[in-house]
Amino acid sequence: MELTAAVLTIRQLTLAVILVPPDSTYPAPGARLVAEAQRVFPTLPILLVAPRVGGFSRTYAHFDVTNLVDHIDTDRIAWRRYSALPDSSPLPF
């Protein structure tokens, strides 16, 4: 799996911001994508964000992003491609 993402620090919080299509910011696909992104960024909170359309951007996260979204401009982020390596280790549970 490849992700277009960036690691940002906003208001003393470091998080992984993942660029996704707007349809992926709904709860069902969003929760699945957050779980997949946690394989790449296991220690960071994950925020899914769609590109701005008409000044508005959709987001999805497992935490309240109300105070963070105003500080995220998808046009100014230096996006990178990240790949999840296949995990061959057994699950801890």
Backbone atoms as SQL, in Angstrom:
CREATE TABLE atoms (id INTEGER PRIMARY KEY, chain TEXT, resi INTEGER, resn TEXT, atom TEXT, x REAL, y REAL, z REAL);
INSERT INTO atoms VALUES
  (1, 'A', 1, 'MET', 'N', 0.842, -1.174, 0.000),
  (2, 'A', 1, 'MET', 'CA', 0.000, 0.000, 0.000),
  (3, 'A', 1, 'MET', 'C', 0.886, 1.235, 0.000),
  (4, 'A', 2, 'GLU', 'N', 0.565, 2.192, -0.847),
  (5, 'A', 2, 'GLU', 'CA', 1.281, 3.458, -0.893),
  (6, 'A', 2, 'GLU', 'C', 0.366, 4.572, -0.432),
  (7, 'A', 3, 'LEU', 'N', 0.937, 5.498, 0.327),
  (8, 'A', 3, 'LEU', 'CA', 0.195, 6.645, 0.844),
  (9, 'A', 3, 'LEU', 'C', 0.865, 7.925, 0.393),
  (10, 'A', 4, 'THR', 'N', 0.068, 8.940, 0.118),
  (11, 'A', 4, 'THR', 'CA', 0.580, 10.289, -0.072),
  (12, 'A', 4, 'THR', 'C', 0.342, 10.981, 1.254),
  (13, 'A', 5, 'ALA', 'N', 1.425, 11.348, 1.939),
  (14, 'A', 5, 'ALA', 'CA', 1.285, 11.813, 3.316),
  (15, 'A', 5, 'ALA', 'C', 2.372, 12.814, 3.668),
  (16, 'A', 6, 'ALA', 'N', 2.189, 13.412, 4.844),
  (17, 'A', 6, 'ALA', 'CA', 3.185, 14.316, 5.419),
  (18, 'A', 6, 'ALA', 'C', 3.078, 14.219, 6.933),
  (19, 'A', 7, 'VAL', 'N', 4.203, 14.399, 7.590),
  (20, 'A', 7, 'VAL', 'CA', 4.217, 14.452, 9.048),
  (21, 'A', 7, 'VAL', 'C', 4.303, 15.926, 9.418),
  (22, 'A', 8, 'LEU', 'N', 3.281, 16.417, 10.106),
  (23, 'A', 8, 'LEU', 'CA', 3.195, 17.832, 10.461),
  (24, 'A', 8, 'LEU', 'C', 3.163, 18.005, 11.976),
  (25, 'A', 9, 'THR', 'N', 3.635, 19.150, 12.424),
  (26, 'A', 9, 'THR', 'CA', 3.490, 19.531, 13.820),
  (27, 'A', 9, 'THR', 'C', 2.619, 20.778, 13.856),
  (28, 'A', 10, 'ILE', 'N', 1.470, 20.638, 14.501),
  (29, 'A', 10, 'ILE', 'CA', 0.505, 21.731, 14.613),
  (30, 'A', 10, 'ILE', 'C', 0.161, 21.887, 16.081),
  (31, 'A', 11, 'ARG', 'N', 0.382, 23.085, 16.600),
  (32, 'A', 11, 'ARG', 'CA', 0.068, 23.360, 18.005),
  (33, 'A', 11, 'ARG', 'C', 0.680, 22.315, 18.934),
  (34, 'A', 12, 'GLN', 'N', 1.940, 22.026, 18.751),
  (35, 'A', 12, 'GLN', 'CA', 2.708, 21.093, 19.577),
  (36, 'A', 12, 'GLN', 'C', 2.234, 19.647, 19.451),
  (37, 'A', 13, 'LEU', 'N', 1.459, 19.325, 18.438),
  (38, 'A', 13, 'LEU', 'CA', 1.012, 17.964, 18.182),
  (39, 'A', 13, 'LEU', 'C', 1.605, 17.516, 16.847),
  (40, 'A', 14, 'THR', 'N', 2.352, 16.431, 16.881),
  (41, 'A', 14, 'THR', 'CA', 2.893, 15.864, 15.652),
  (42, 'A', 14, 'THR', 'C', 1.947, 14.773, 15.183),
  (43, 'A', 15, 'LEU', 'N', 1.525, 14.863, 13.921),
  (44, 'A', 15, 'LEU', 'CA', 0.589, 13.897, 13.390),
  (45, 'A', 15, 'LEU', 'C', 0.902, 13.582, 11.938),
  (46, 'A', 16, 'ALA', 'N', 0.397, 12.458, 11.472),
  (47, 'A', 16, 'ALA', 'CA', 0.518, 12.078, 10.069),
  (48, 'A', 16, 'ALA', 'C', -0.750, 12.507, 9.355),
  (49, 'A', 17, 'VAL', 'N', -0.584, 13.287, 8.307),
  (50, 'A', 17, 'VAL', 'CA', -1.709, 13.753, 7.496),
  (51, 'A', 17, 'VAL', 'C', -1.654, 12.982, 6.184),
  (52, 'A', 18, 'ILE', 'N', -2.725, 12.274, 5.869),
  (53, 'A', 18, 'ILE', 'CA', -2.794, 11.431, 4.682),
  (54, 'A', 18, 'ILE', 'C', -3.737, 12.060, 3.673),
  (55, 'A', 19, 'LEU', 'N', -3.275, 12.267, 2.456),
  (56, 'A', 19, 'LEU', 'CA', -4.095, 12.841, 1.392),
  (57, 'A', 19, 'LEU', 'C', -4.933, 11.733, 0.763),
  (58, 'A', 20, 'VAL', 'N', -6.256, 11.909, 0.781),
  (59, 'A', 20, 'VAL', 'CA', -7.191, 10.896, 0.271),
  (60, 'A', 20, 'VAL', 'C', -8.252, 11.570, -0.594),
  (61, 'A', 21, 'PRO', 'N', -8.965, 10.805, -1.417),
  (62, 'A', 21, 'PRO', 'CA', -10.103, 11.363, -2.148),
  (63, 'A', 21, 'PRO', 'C', -11.229, 11.724, -1.173),
  (64, 'A', 22, 'PRO', 'N', -12.077, 12.686, -1.515),
  (65, 'A', 22, 'PRO', 'CA', -13.163, 13.090, -0.610),
  (66, 'A', 22, 'PRO', 'C', -14.049, 11.938, -0.143),
  (67, 'A', 23, 'ASP', 'N', -14.298, 10.948, -0.990),
  (68, 'A', 23, 'ASP', 'CA', -15.151, 9.815, -0.598),
  (69, 'A', 23, 'ASP', 'C', -14.532, 8.970, 0.510),
  (70, 'A', 24, 'SER', 'N', -13.241, 9.080, 0.719),
  (71, 'A', 24, 'SER', 'CA', -12.567, 8.287, 1.753),
  (72, 'A', 24, 'SER', 'C', -12.624, 8.934, 3.131),
  (73, 'A', 25, 'THR', 'N', -13.292, 10.069, 3.242),
  (74, 'A', 25, 'THR', 'CA', -13.376, 10.748, 4.541),
  (75, 'A', 25, 'THR', 'C', -14.662, 10.414, 5.289),
  (76, 'A', 26, 'TYR', 'N', -15.452, 9.496, 4.771),
  (77, 'A', 26, 'TYR', 'CA', -16.640, 9.024, 5.485),
  (78, 'A', 26, 'TYR', 'C', -16.220, 7.946, 6.482),
  (79, 'A', 27, 'PRO', 'N', -17.031, 7.675, 7.501),
  (80, 'A', 27, 'PRO', 'CA', -16.610, 6.757, 8.575),
  (81, 'A', 27, 'PRO', 'C', -16.148, 5.367, 8.130),
  (82, 'A', 28, 'ALA', 'N', -16.881, 4.691, 7.274),
  (83, 'A', 28, 'ALA', 'CA', -16.489, 3.314, 6.926),
  (84, 'A', 28, 'ALA', 'C', -15.151, 3.259, 6.181),
  (85, 'A', 29, 'PRO', 'N', -14.997, 3.956, 5.057),
  (86, 'A', 29, 'PRO', 'CA', -13.692, 3.886, 4.394),
  (87, 'A', 29, 'PRO', 'C', -12.606, 4.609, 5.196),
  (88, 'A', 30, 'GLY', 'N', -12.977, 5.654, 5.912),
  (89, 'A', 30, 'GLY', 'CA', -11.997, 6.398, 6.709),
  (90, 'A', 30, 'GLY', 'C', -11.376, 5.555, 7.800),
  (91, 'A', 31, 'ALA', 'N', -12.194, 4.806, 8.521),
  (92, 'A', 31, 'ALA', 'CA', -11.670, 3.953, 9.589),
  (93, 'A', 31, 'ALA', 'C', -10.728, 2.891, 9.032),
  (94, 'A', 32, 'ARG', 'N', -11.058, 2.336, 7.875),
  (95, 'A', 32, 'ARG', 'CA', -10.191, 1.336, 7.248),
  (96, 'A', 32, 'ARG', 'C', -8.862, 1.955, 6.829),
  (97, 'A', 33, 'LEU', 'N', -8.906, 3.158, 6.239),
  (98, 'A', 33, 'LEU', 'CA', -7.674, 3.816, 5.811),
  (99, 'A', 33, 'LEU', 'C', -6.808, 4.239, 6.996),
  (100, 'A', 34, 'VAL', 'N', -7.423, 4.673, 8.080),
  (101, 'A', 34, 'VAL', 'CA', -6.656, 5.015, 9.282),
  (102, 'A', 34, 'VAL', 'C', -5.937, 3.772, 9.797),
  (103, 'A', 35, 'ALA', 'N', -6.622, 2.641, 9.823),
  (104, 'A', 35, 'ALA', 'CA', -6.000, 1.397, 10.282),
  (105, 'A', 35, 'ALA', 'C', -4.827, 1.004, 9.385),
  (106, 'A', 36, 'GLU', 'N', -4.962, 1.175, 8.081),
  (107, 'A', 36, 'GLU', 'CA', -3.874, 0.870, 7.163),
  (108, 'A', 36, 'GLU', 'C', -2.712, 1.846, 7.342),
  (109, 'A', 37, 'ALA', 'N', -3.019, 3.125, 7.552),
  (110, 'A', 37, 'ALA', 'CA', -1.976, 4.134, 7.736),
  (111, 'A', 37, 'ALA', 'C', -1.207, 3.923, 9.031),
  (112, 'A', 38, 'GLN', 'N', -1.838, 3.310, 10.016),
  (113, 'A', 38, 'GLN', 'CA', -1.142, 3.056, 11.274),
  (114, 'A', 38, 'GLN', 'C', -0.006, 2.051, 11.108),
  (115, 'A', 39, 'ARG', 'N', -0.036, 1.256, 10.058),
  (116, 'A', 39, 'ARG', 'CA', 1.086, 0.356, 9.771),
  (117, 'A', 39, 'ARG', 'C', 2.308, 1.152, 9.335),
  (118, 'A', 40, 'VAL', 'N', 2.085, 2.298, 8.690),
  (119, 'A', 40, 'VAL', 'CA', 3.183, 3.143, 8.222),
  (120, 'A', 40, 'VAL', 'C', 3.613, 4.121, 9.314),
  (121, 'A', 41, 'PHE', 'N', 2.658, 4.632, 10.066),
  (122, 'A', 41, 'PHE', 'CA', 2.915, 5.615, 11.124),
  (123, 'A', 41, 'PHE', 'C', 2.374, 5.084, 12.454),
  (124, 'A', 42, 'PRO', 'N', 2.996, 4.060, 13.023),
  (125, 'A', 42, 'PRO', 'CA', 2.411, 3.400, 14.203),
  (126, 'A', 42, 'PRO', 'C', 2.369, 4.246, 15.469),
  (127, 'A', 43, 'THR', 'N', 3.195, 5.268, 15.567),
  (128, 'A', 43, 'THR', 'CA', 3.239, 6.053, 16.806),
  (129, 'A', 43, 'THR', 'C', 2.575, 7.420, 16.685),
  (130, 'A', 44, 'LEU', 'N', 1.991, 7.721, 15.534),
  (131, 'A', 44, 'LEU', 'CA', 1.414, 9.052, 15.322),
  (132, 'A', 44, 'LEU', 'C', -0.101, 8.993, 15.176),
  (133, 'A', 45, 'PRO', 'N', -0.784, 10.053, 15.629),
  (134, 'A', 45, 'PRO', 'CA', -2.207, 10.168, 15.308),
  (135, 'A', 45, 'PRO', 'C', -2.343, 10.369, 13.795),
  (136, 'A', 46, 'ILE', 'N', -3.394, 9.828, 13.222),
  (137, 'A', 46, 'ILE', 'CA', -3.608, 9.875, 11.771),
  (138, 'A', 46, 'ILE', 'C', -4.792, 10.786, 11.460),
  (139, 'A', 47, 'LEU', 'N', -4.597, 11.678, 10.501),
  (140, 'A', 47, 'LEU', 'CA', -5.661, 12.551, 10.011),
  (141, 'A', 47, 'LEU', 'C', -5.760, 12.366, 8.509),
  (142, 'A', 48, 'LEU', 'N', -6.927, 11.998, 8.029),
  (143, 'A', 48, 'LEU', 'CA', -7.183, 11.910, 6.592),
  (144, 'A', 48, 'LEU', 'C', -7.719, 13.249, 6.129),
  (145, 'A', 49, 'VAL', 'N', -7.204, 13.739, 5.024),
  (146, 'A', 49, 'VAL', 'CA', -7.658, 15.030, 4.502),
  (147, 'A', 49, 'VAL', 'C', -7.785, 14.934, 2.986),
  (148, 'A', 50, 'ALA', 'N', -8.869, 15.491, 2.464),
  (149, 'A', 50, 'ALA', 'CA', -9.093, 15.542, 1.019),
  (150, 'A', 50, 'ALA', 'C', -8.630, 16.902, 0.512),
  (151, 'A', 51, 'PRO', 'N', -8.222, 16.985, -0.748),
  (152, 'A', 51, 'PRO', 'CA', -7.803, 18.279, -1.303),
  (153, 'A', 51, 'PRO', 'C', -8.927, 19.305, -1.212),
  (154, 'A', 52, 'ARG', 'N', -8.533, 20.555, -1.070),
  (155, 'A', 52, 'ARG', 'CA', -9.516, 21.633, -0.989),
  (156, 'A', 52, 'ARG', 'C', -10.242, 21.796, -2.320),
  (157, 'A', 53, 'VAL', 'N', -11.551, 21.914, -2.222),
  (158, 'A', 53, 'VAL', 'CA', -12.382, 22.185, -3.393),
  (159, 'A', 53, 'VAL', 'C', -13.241, 23.378, -3.021),
  (160, 'A', 54, 'GLY', 'N', -13.031, 24.498, -3.689),
  (161, 'A', 54, 'GLY', 'CA', -13.797, 25.691, -3.385),
  (162, 'A', 54, 'GLY', 'C', -13.538, 26.223, -1.979),
  (163, 'A', 55, 'GLY', 'N', -12.314, 26.043, -1.484),
  (164, 'A', 55, 'GLY', 'CA', -11.964, 26.539, -0.161),
  (165, 'A', 55, 'GLY', 'C', -12.378, 25.624, 0.979),
  (166, 'A', 56, 'PHE', 'N', -12.975, 24.480, 0.665),
  (167, 'A', 56, 'PHE', 'CA', -13.459, 23.558, 1.690),
  (168, 'A', 56, 'PHE', 'C', -12.748, 22.221, 1.536),
  (169, 'A', 57, 'SER', 'N', -12.367, 21.629, 2.650),
  (170, 'A', 57, 'SER', 'CA', -11.693, 20.340, 2.633),
  (171, 'A', 57, 'SER', 'C', -12.357, 19.399, 3.627),
  (172, 'A', 58, 'ARG', 'N', -12.587, 18.156, 3.222),
  (173, 'A', 58, 'ARG', 'CA', -13.168, 17.149, 4.113),
  (174, 'A', 58, 'ARG', 'C', -12.041, 16.453, 4.868),
  (175, 'A', 59, 'THR', 'N', -12.312, 16.080, 6.128),
  (176, 'A', 59, 'THR', 'CA', -11.326, 15.385, 6.946),
  (177, 'A', 59, 'THR', 'C', -11.987, 14.226, 7.684),
  (178, 'A', 60, 'TYR', 'N', -11.138, 13.313, 8.166),
  (179, 'A', 60, 'TYR', 'CA', -11.599, 12.224, 9.018),
  (180, 'A', 60, 'TYR', 'C', -10.457, 11.850, 9.958),
  (181, 'A', 61, 'ALA', 'N', -10.794, 11.652, 11.227),
  (182, 'A', 61, 'ALA', 'CA', -9.822, 11.210, 12.228),
  (183, 'A', 61, 'ALA', 'C', -10.579, 10.578, 13.380),
  (184, 'A', 62, 'HIS', 'N', -9.858, 9.857, 14.224),
  (185, 'A', 62, 'HIS', 'CA', -10.452, 9.248, 15.413),
  (186, 'A', 62, 'HIS', 'C', -10.392, 10.200, 16.610),
  (187, 'A', 63, 'PHE', 'N', -10.086, 11.459, 16.370),
  (188, 'A', 63, 'PHE', 'CA', -9.990, 12.454, 17.429),
  (189, 'A', 63, 'PHE', 'C', -10.544, 13.775, 16.902),
  (190, 'A', 64, 'ASP', 'N', -10.801, 14.711, 17.794),
  (191, 'A', 64, 'ASP', 'CA', -11.380, 16.004, 17.424),
  (192, 'A', 64, 'ASP', 'C', -10.330, 16.859, 16.714),
  (193, 'A', 65, 'VAL', 'N', -10.611, 17.256, 15.490),
  (194, 'A', 65, 'VAL', 'CA', -9.663, 18.044, 14.699),
  (195, 'A', 65, 'VAL', 'C', -10.110, 19.493, 14.526),
  (196, 'A', 66, 'THR', 'N', -11.114, 19.899, 15.275),
  (197, 'A', 66, 'THR', 'CA', -11.683, 21.236, 15.125),
  (198, 'A', 66, 'THR', 'C', -10.622, 22.332, 15.195),
  (199, 'A', 67, 'ASN', 'N', -9.699, 22.234, 16.135),
  (200, 'A', 67, 'ASN', 'CA', -8.683, 23.278, 16.309),
  (201, 'A', 67, 'ASN', 'C', -7.475, 23.096, 15.403),
  (202, 'A', 68, 'LEU', 'N', -7.437, 22.029, 14.620),
  (203, 'A', 68, 'LEU', 'CA', -6.291, 21.766, 13.759),
  (204, 'A', 68, 'LEU', 'C', -6.539, 22.083, 12.293),
  (205, 'A', 69, 'VAL', 'N', -7.756, 21.889, 11.821),
  (206, 'A', 69, 'VAL', 'CA', -8.015, 21.970, 10.379),
  (207, 'A', 69, 'VAL', 'C', -7.738, 23.350, 9.787),
  (208, 'A', 70, 'ASP', 'N', -7.880, 24.394, 10.548),
  (209, 'A', 70, 'ASP', 'CA', -7.594, 25.730, 10.025),
  (210, 'A', 70, 'ASP', 'C', -6.111, 25.932, 9.734),
  (211, 'A', 71, 'HIS', 'N', -5.257, 25.077, 10.287),
  (212, 'A', 71, 'HIS', 'CA', -3.807, 25.198, 10.107),
  (213, 'A', 71, 'HIS', 'C', -3.278, 24.291, 9.001),
  (214, 'A', 72, 'ILE', 'N', -4.172, 23.585, 8.321),
  (215, 'A', 72, 'ILE', 'CA', -3.755, 22.648, 7.275),
  (216, 'A', 72, 'ILE', 'C', -4.205, 23.174, 5.921),
  (217, 'A', 73, 'ASP', 'N', -3.234, 23.468, 5.064),
  (218, 'A', 73, 'ASP', 'CA', -3.519, 23.905, 3.700),
  (219, 'A', 73, 'ASP', 'C', -2.902, 22.866, 2.770),
  (220, 'A', 74, 'THR', 'N', -3.733, 22.044, 2.165),
  (221, 'A', 74, 'THR', 'CA', -3.237, 20.939, 1.346),
  (222, 'A', 74, 'THR', 'C', -2.399, 21.408, 0.163),
  (223, 'A', 75, 'ASP', 'N', -2.571, 22.653, -0.266),
  (224, 'A', 75, 'ASP', 'CA', -1.795, 23.178, -1.386),
  (225, 'A', 75, 'ASP', 'C', -0.368, 23.555, -0.979),
  (226, 'A', 76, 'ARG', 'N', -0.108, 23.715, 0.316),
  (227, 'A', 76, 'ARG', 'CA', 1.213, 24.154, 0.779),
  (228, 'A', 76, 'ARG', 'C', 2.024, 23.050, 1.455),
  (229, 'A', 77, 'ILE', 'N', 1.466, 21.865, 1.545),
  (230, 'A', 77, 'ILE', 'CA', 2.159, 20.755, 2.205),
  (231, 'A', 77, 'ILE', 'C', 3.091, 20.078, 1.209),
  (232, 'A', 78, 'ALA', 'N', 4.296, 19.763, 1.663),
  (233, 'A', 78, 'ALA', 'CA', 5.252, 19.013, 0.841),
  (234, 'A', 78, 'ALA', 'C', 4.935, 17.528, 0.994),
  (235, 'A', 79, 'TRP', 'N', 4.048, 17.013, 0.145),
  (236, 'A', 79, 'TRP', 'CA', 3.602, 15.630, 0.231),
  (237, 'A', 79, 'TRP', 'C', 4.719, 14.684, -0.194),
  (238, 'A', 80, 'ARG', 'N', 4.758, 13.516, 0.442),
  (239, 'A', 80, 'ARG', 'CA', 5.705, 12.452, 0.094),
  (240, 'A', 80, 'ARG', 'C', 4.941, 11.152, -0.081),
  (241, 'A', 81, 'ARG', 'N', 5.548, 10.220, -0.798),
  (242, 'A', 81, 'ARG', 'CA', 4.973, 8.884, -0.960),
  (243, 'A', 81, 'ARG', 'C', 5.580, 7.974, 0.103),
  (244, 'A', 82, 'TYR', 'N', 4.741, 7.258, 0.820),
  (245, 'A', 82, 'TYR', 'CA', 5.168, 6.305, 1.836),
  (246, 'A', 82, 'TYR', 'C', 4.613, 4.937, 1.463),
  (247, 'A', 83, 'SER', 'N', 5.399, 3.912, 1.715),
  (248, 'A', 83, 'SER', 'CA', 4.960, 2.540, 1.457),
  (249, 'A', 83, 'SER', 'C', 4.954, 1.753, 2.752),
  (250, 'A', 84, 'ALA', 'N', 3.928, 0.958, 2.917),
  (251, 'A', 84, 'ALA', 'CA', 3.876, 0.057, 4.066),
  (252, 'A', 84, 'ALA', 'C', 4.595, -1.220, 3.670),
  (253, 'A', 85, 'LEU', 'N', 5.559, -1.599, 4.472),
  (254, 'A', 85, 'LEU', 'CA', 6.248, -2.851, 4.226),
  (255, 'A', 85, 'LEU', 'C', 5.375, -3.998, 4.715),
  (256, 'A', 86, 'PRO', 'N', 5.360, -5.098, 4.009),
  (257, 'A', 86, 'PRO', 'CA', 4.570, -6.224, 4.493),
  (258, 'A', 86, 'PRO', 'C', 5.080, -6.675, 5.849),
  (259, 'A', 87, 'ASP', 'N', 4.182, -6.840, 6.766),
  (260, 'A', 87, 'ASP', 'CA', 4.540, -7.237, 8.129),
  (261, 'A', 87, 'ASP', 'C', 4.417, -8.747, 8.252),
  (262, 'A', 88, 'SER', 'N', 5.556, -9.403, 8.404),
  (263, 'A', 88, 'SER', 'CA', 5.538, -10.856, 8.505),
  (264, 'A', 88, 'SER', 'C', 5.590, -11.331, 9.961),
  (265, 'A', 89, 'SER', 'N', 5.716, -10.378, 10.898),
  (266, 'A', 89, 'SER', 'CA', 5.778, -10.780, 12.288),
  (267, 'A', 89, 'SER', 'C', 4.384, -11.162, 12.791),
  (268, 'A', 90, 'PRO', 'N', 4.321, -12.085, 13.724),
  (269, 'A', 90, 'PRO', 'CA', 3.003, -12.488, 14.245),
  (270, 'A', 90, 'PRO', 'C', 2.365, -11.369, 15.072),
  (271, 'A', 91, 'LEU', 'N', 1.068, -11.318, 15.067),
  (272, 'A', 91, 'LEU', 'CA', 0.359, -10.314, 15.852),
  (273, 'A', 91, 'LEU', 'C', 0.528, -10.589, 17.334),
  (274, 'A', 92, 'PRO', 'N', 0.580, -9.549, 18.162),
  (275, 'A', 92, 'PRO', 'CA', 0.842, -9.744, 19.597),
  (276, 'A', 92, 'PRO', 'C', -0.357, -10.251, 20.384),
  (277, 'A', 93, 'PHE', 'N', -1.479, -10.454, 19.734),
  (278, 'A', 93, 'PHE', 'CA', -2.665, -10.913, 20.457),
  (279, 'A', 93, 'PHE', 'C', -3.262, -12.138, 19.801);
